[in-house]
């Protein structure tokens, strides 16, 4: 357990993707797996997302996977988009909900050297979606035992891993944007469909003041208009409409 806490502390101070990759390679030694892959989709606006892939999978498999667009029919990706619990890949092969074309992806992965493995999906309320997978290059009779040993440790480090990746990504994103109280109020009412004039009456200020705050918020978020400002504020977490 001590090693787990040390690992999490090191993730907290990781400053580059190379740091994270080095830590994940060390994790492989601890859980006795051969390969890892983490995929993370981080929305930057309603229509644009950043995709991060960090892995040590066989390069030939990754190249084939990307060139043939297997992500569109990968049952592991499909499962991870709709679920939160970990999944052993072999369990998907027995699931009638997946087509032969989808299950063929797992078969091809076996042929490429990924004989067995498991994945853990993760989601958050800002629309981020991702998963982390671990694989063995040799078919082993104790693969389920290995999974049961590895899972508690991996589940403990996943939140710290998400935080590290988000922190590193935020160096070039809008996720750390802070809006003032007045900017937040104006954007909240704008998100409700109120006009600048209506917002001015609600907040007891001039329409010009409302426009000033909306323009400031847009500048902070690098948005071109009111609607893009609203979407970027929500996606980045700068505006939380549930509060």
C-alpha positions in Angstrom: 0.0 0.0 0.0 2.9 2.3 0.7 4.1 2.0 -2.8 0.6 2.9 -4.0 0.6 6.2 -2.1 4.1 7.0 -3.3 2.9 6.3 -6.9 0.0 8.7 -6.5 2.2 11.4 -5.0 4.5 11.1 -8.0 1.6 11.4 -10.4 0.6 14.6 -8.6 4.0 16.1 -9.4 4.2 14.8 -13.0 4.7 17.8 -15.3 5.0 16.2 -18.7 3.4 13.3 -20.7 6.8 11.7 -20.6 6.7 11.7 -16.8 3.3 10.0 -16.9 4.4 7.4 -19.4 7.4 6.5 -17.3 5.2 6.0 -14.2 2.8 3.8 -16.2 5.7 1.7 -17.4 6.7 1.3 -13.7 3.1 0.4 -12.9 3.3 -2.5 -15.4 6.2 -4.0 -13.5 4.2 -3.8 -10.3 1.0 -5.4 -11.6 2.9 -7.8 -13.9 1.4 -6.7 -17.2 3.2 -6.0 -20.5 1.3 -3.2 -22.2 -0.8 -0.2 -21.3 -2.8 2.3 -23.3 -4.7 5.3 -22.0 -7.0 7.2 -24.3 -8.7 10.5 -23.3 -11.1 12.7 -25.1 -11.1 16.3 -23.7 -13.8 18.6 -25.1 -12.6 22.1 -25.9 -15.9 23.3 -27.3 -19.2 21.8 -28.4 -17.7 20.7 -31.7 -14.0 20.2 -31.0 -12.2 17.8 -28.7 -8.6 17.1 -28.0 -7.7 13.4 -28.1 -4.8 12.1 -26.1 -3.3 8.6 -26.6 -0.5 7.4 -24.4 0.7 3.8 -24.7 3.5 1.3 -25.2 1.4 -1.1 -27.5 3.2 -2.8 -30.4 3.8 -0.1 -33.0 2.6 -2.3 -35.8 -0.7 -2.9 -34.1 -1.3 0.8 -33.4 -0.5 1.7 -37.0 -2.9 -1.0 -38.3 -5.6 0.1 -35.8 -5.3 3.7 -36.8 -5.0 3.1 -40.5 -8.1 0.9 -40.7 -10.2 3.0 -38.3 -10.9 0.2 -35.9 -11.8 2.7 -33.2 -15.2 2.9 -34.9 -15.9 -0.8 -34.3 -13.8 -1.5 -31.2 -16.1 -3.2 -28.6 -13.8 -2.1 -25.8 -14.3 1.6 -26.8 -18.1 1.0 -27.2 -18.3 -0.6 -23.8 -16.2 2.2 -22.2 -18.4 4.9 -23.6 -21.5 3.5 -21.9 -20.2 1.9 -18.7 -18.2 2.8 -15.6 -17.1 -0.7 -14.4 -13.9 -2.4 -15.4 -14.2 -5.1 -18.1 -12.1 -8.2 -18.9 -11.7 -8.4 -22.7 -12.6 -12.1 -22.8 -16.0 -11.3 -21.3 -16.8 -9.1 -24.3 -16.2 -12.0 -26.6 -19.1 -13.9 -24.9 -21.5 -10.9 -25.0 -24.2 -11.3 -27.7 -24.7 -7.5 -27.8 -21.5 -7.2 -29.9 -21.4 -8.0 -33.6 -18.9 -10.3 -35.3 -17.2 -7.3 -36.8 -16.7 -5.7 -33.4 -15.4 -9.0 -31.9 -13.1 -9.3 -34.8 -11.1 -6.4 -33.4 -10.3 -8.4 -30.3 -9.3 -11.4 -32.4 -6.9 -9.2 -34.4 -5.5 -7.8 -31.2 -4.7 -11.3 -30.1 -2.9 -11.9 -33.4 -0.9 -8.7 -32.8 0.3 -9.9 -29.5 -2.3 -8.5 -27.1 -3.5 -11.9 -25.8 -5.6 -10.8 -22.9 -6.3 -7.7 -20.9 -8.8 -5.4 -19.1 -10.0 -1.9 -19.4 -11.3 0.7 -17.0 -13.6 3.5 -18.4 -13.7 6.9 -16.9 -16.0 9.9 -17.3 -16.6 13.2 -15.7 -19.3 15.9 -15.7 -17.5 18.1 -18.1 -17.9 15.6 -21.0 -14.4 14.1 -20.7 -14.3 10.4 -21.6 -11.5 7.9 -21.6 -10.2 4.5 -20.6 -7.1 2.8 -19.5 -6.2 -0.7 -20.7 -3.6 -3.2 -19.7 -2.7 -6.3 -21.7 -0.6 -9.4 -21.5 1.5 -10.5 -24.5 1.2 -14.2 -23.7 -1.9 -16.2 -23.0 -1.8 -17.2 -19.3 -4.0 -19.6 -17.4 -3.9 -17.2 -14.4 -4.9 -14.1 -16.3 -8.1 -13.7 -14.2 -6.0 -14.0 -11.0 -3.6 -11.3 -12.4 -6.7 -9.1 -13.1 -8.0 -9.5 -9.6 -4.6 -8.6 -8.2 -4.0 -5.6 -10.4 -7.5 -4.1 -10.4 -7.6 -2.6 -6.8 -4.2 -0.8 -7.4 -5.2 0.5 -10.8 -8.5 1.8 -9.6 -6.8 3.7 -6.8 -4.4 5.5 -9.2 -7.0 6.3 -12.0 -8.2 9.5 -10.3 -4.7 10.8 -9.8 -3.9 9.8 -13.4 -6.9 11.8 -14.7 -5.8 14.8 -12.6 -2.3 14.6 -13.9 -3.3 14.4 -17.6 -5.8 17.3 -17.2 -3.2 19.4 -15.4 -0.7 18.8 -18.2 -3.3 19.5 -20.8 -4.4 22.7 -19.1 -1.1 24.3 -19.9 -2.4 24.8 -23.4 -6.1 24.8 -22.9 -8.9 27.0 -21.3 -9.6 24.6 -18.5 -8.1 27.0 -15.8 -10.0 30.0 -16.9 -11.6 31.9 -14.0 -14.6 34.2 -14.5 -15.6 37.0 -12.2 -18.9 36.8 -10.2 -20.5 39.3 -12.6 -19.2 37.5 -15.7 -20.6 34.2 -14.4 -24.0 35.8 -13.6 -24.3 37.3 -17.1 -23.3 34.1 -18.8 -25.7 32.1 -16.7 -28.6 34.2 -17.8 -27.4 34.2 -21.4 -27.3 30.4 -21.3 -31.0 30.6 -20.2 -31.7 32.5 -23.4 -32.0 36.0 -21.9 -31.2 39.0 -24.0 -28.7 41.6 -22.9 -31.6 43.9 -22.0 -33.3 41.2 -20.0 -30.1 40.4 -18.1 -29.6 44.1 -17.3 -33.1 44.2 -15.7 -32.5 41.0 -13.8 -29.1 42.2 -12.4 -30.2 45.8 -12.0 -27.4 47.2 -14.2 -27.1 48.8 -17.6 -27.3 46.8 -20.8 -23.8 48.2 -21.7 -22.5 46.7 -18.4 -23.9 43.3 -19.4 -22.2 43.5 -22.8 -19.0 44.5 -21.1 -19.0 41.4 -18.9 -20.0 39.1 -21.7 -17.2 40.4 -23.9 -14.7 40.1 -21.1 -15.7 36.4 -20.6 -15.5 35.8 -24.3 -11.9 37.2 -24.4 -10.8 35.0 -21.5 -12.2 32.0 -23.3 -11.0 32.9 -26.7 -14.5 32.8 -28.1 -15.8 34.7 -31.1 -19.4 35.2 -30.0 -21.9 34.8 -27.2 -22.9 31.3 -28.1 -19.3 30.1 -28.3 -18.5 31.8 -25.0 -21.3 29.9 -23.3 -20.3 26.5 -24.8 -16.6 27.0 -23.9 -17.5 28.2 -20.4 -19.6 25.1 -19.8 -17.1 22.6 -21.4 -14.1 24.1 -19.5 -15.9 24.1 -16.2 -15.6 27.8 -15.8 -19.5 28.0 -15.8 -21.3 25.4 -13.7 -25.1 25.6 -14.4 -25.9 23.0 -11.8 -24.9 25.2 -8.9 
